[in-house]
């Protein structure tokens, strides 16, 4: 148990350091390398994960670091006056889109464990003049937020970075009002990746080996108490040829590409019972 905790703490520290560095970079710099910093996969273009936010109302270019893997706020069914919590809020991109939907009578709270990201997000909110958007520093596995606070929870490509996903989804359930729901975009695996590719592919998926099998991911969400799970969007992540060719023979590469196994971005909806 002690070794598991040590590994978890080391993983969190790696994520903190990496995203602290990312906070100082532009979107174009972040997309030029996986997760924006050197992590052993500099030939990979992280933009293959990200979806285009620019046409969404409330979009703020300064808050978009190009690190997501979906558009959870597009599918979040946010109503005017809702309280929305964004888990792993980064520079505030999804918070500002959510604020557009929740309106001036709503409330948006961003949670992030990286201090430089919190500082950047608060500066962005100040520039935009949003008084009903706030940012809180904290751990998704132990959120400093009250019970039954949120009507809607959103998150974009963050849960794959969390060591204890059951605990994280349990905390998500706790802070959500009865009858509330979430829309979460994340990276998952389908099938069994070739052994020679697995370590690098998982690093590519999040720069730490945090992505898990989709079936296991959905089971964790159900075990946390959520119901009415729906995959709102699913997109296969096409690994660049230079990565595949580095680890697989020509035949293995063809078999892998035709097998249906690989890395996927999903946007998942789920509800908390009334």
N, C-alpha and C positions, 0 to 999 in steps of 0.2 A: 504493500500500500504506500509506504514511504517513497519507494522508487517511482511509483505511478504519479504521485504528487510532484516529485522533483521533475519528472519528464513534462508534466502539465505546466508547471511554473516556467520551465525553460522554453516551452513552446510559446507561452504567452509573452515572455520577454522578447523572443525573436520577432513576434508579430508587432509588439510595441515599437521596437527599434526600427523595423522595416517601414512601418506606416508613419513613424515620426519623420523619417527621411523623405518619404513620399509627399508629406504635407508641404515640403519646401519646394517641390517641383511642379511644373506645369503639366497639363493633360497630355500634351504632345511628348514631353519627356517621359512620363509614366508609361505611355503606350509604346515607347521605343524599346522597352525591356520588360520582362515578365515582372509584374507587380511593381515596376518602376525603379527597382534598385538591383544591384548585382546579387544574384542568388543562385548562380550556377547554371542559369538558363538564358544568357544574354542574347542568344540568337532568336528568341521567341518574341513575337509581337502580341502583347496582351490585348490589343484591340479586337482580336477574334472573339473574345468573350463579351465585350461591351456592346450594348444596344444604344441607339441614338436617342438622346433625351431632347435634342434641340427644338423639336416641334411641340413639346409638351408645355402647356401653360404653367407659368411659375418657374420655368427653367432659368438658372443662373449659371452662366459660363464659368465664372470664377469659382463656383462651388463644385463644378464637374471635373473630377480628376481622372475620369475614364477608367475606373477600377471595378465597375459593376459587371454583372453577367445577365442582366435582365432589366425590366422596367416594372418593378413591383407596384409602384404608385399608380400605374396605368390600369391595373386590375384590382385595386384595393377597395373600390366601392366606398370611397370616403364621402361623407355627407357634410353639408354646412353645419358647423357647430360641434363637430366631432373632436374628441381628443385623440391625437395620433402619436404613437411612439415609434421612432426609427432606431432600430438596433444596429450599432456600428455605423453611426451617422456621418463619419468622415468630415468633409468640409461643408456639409449641409445640403447637398444636392436634392436628395429625396425629401428632406424636410421642407424645402422651399416649394417644391412641387405639391407636397401634401398641404401646405399652408394655402396655396391657391384654391385647393378643393375644399378645405375646411372653412375658409373665409376668416373674416375678422372676429367672428364669434367663436371660432374653434381654437384649439390649443395644440401646438406641436412641440414634442420633446425629443431631442436627439440624444442618444446615449453612446458614448465612445470611451474606450479605455486609454486612448492616446492623447496626452495633454496638448501637444502641438496641433492636433486635429481640432480639439475643442476650441483652442484659441483662434484658429483659422475660421472655424464655423461661426463663432461669435462675432468676429470682425465682419464676415459676410452678411450676417443678419443685421448688424448695425448699419452697414451700407445700404441695405434694402429697406431699412426703417421698420422691420417687423418686431413688434413688441410682444406678440403672442407665440414667438418661436424661441425656445430656450435649449441650451445644451448642458448636459450633465456628464461628468466624468464617472465611469463605473464599469464594472465587469458584468458581462451578460450572464455569467453563471451565478452572480449574486448581485442583482440589480438594486441600486439605492432608490427604488421607486415604490410607491405605496400599492397596496392591493387594489384590484379592480379599478384601475386608473384609466385604462385605454379602451376606447371604442374600437380602434383599429391599430394593429401593429404591422409595420413594414420593415423589411431588411433586404439588403442587396449584396449578395456574395460575401457573407460574413460568417454564417453558421458553420461553413466548412473549415473555418479557422479556429473554432472553439473545441477544446479537447473533450469536454464532457457535454455532449449534445443533449442528452436526456435532461440533465440539470438545467441547461439553457432553455430548452423548450418548456420545462416545468416552471421556470421563472417567467417565461412569456405567458404561460397560462395564468399564473398568479396575478400578474399586473393587468390582465385583461378583464373587462367587465363581462358579466354573464350576458350571453347573446352577442358578444363581440367576435371579431374575426381577425385573421392575419393574411397578408399577402407577402410571401417571401421568395425572392429569387436566390438560387444557390447552385453550386456545382456538385454533381453526383456522378457516380460511376455506374455503368451498366455492363453486366457480365464480368468475366475475368480477363483483365488485361494481360498481354504477354509478359512473362516474368522480366524479360530484358527491358521492357518499356515501363513497367509499373512505377518504379521509383521516380523516374524522370517525369512521367506523365502526372503523377500526383503532385510533385513539386510545381509543375507547370500550372496545374489547376488552382493552386493557391499559394505557391511558393513555400508551403509547408504541406506535409502529407496529411491533409485533413479531410479530403473528399472521400465519401464512403459510398457503398452500393445503394442505388435508389430504393430498393425494397427495404433495406435496413433503415434508411433515412425515414421513409414513410412509417415504418413500424415504431420508430422512436417518437414521432409526432403523435401517433395514436396512443402510445403508452403514457405520454404526458397528459392525456385526457381529451385531446382535440377530436372533433367529429366532422363529418361531411367534407372530407379531404377531396380536393379537386386540383388536378394539374392544369393550370390555365394556359401555359405555354411550355413547349419543350423544344430545345434546339441542340442539335449535335454540334459539338466543338470539333472542328476539323484541325487536327494537329498538322503543323507545317511539314512538308516532305522532308526537310532537312533533319527534323527530329526523328521521324519514322525511319528514314534511311540510315540514321546513325545507330539505331538499335535493332532493326529488323532486316532480314534478308528480303530480296525482292518477292519471293513466294510468301513469306510471313507477312509482309506489308499488304499484299493483295488479299490474303486470308483475313487479316485484321480489318481491313476496310470494308470487306463484304460480310463480316460476321455479325454486325449490329452491336458489338461490344465497343466500349470507348467512354468518352467523357461527354456529359450532357449538362446543359444549363436548363434548369426547370424553374417555373414560377408556380408556387404552391399556395392554394387557398385552404384555410381550415377555420373551424368555428369552435367557440366555447359554448356549451349548452346553457340555456336559460335556467 
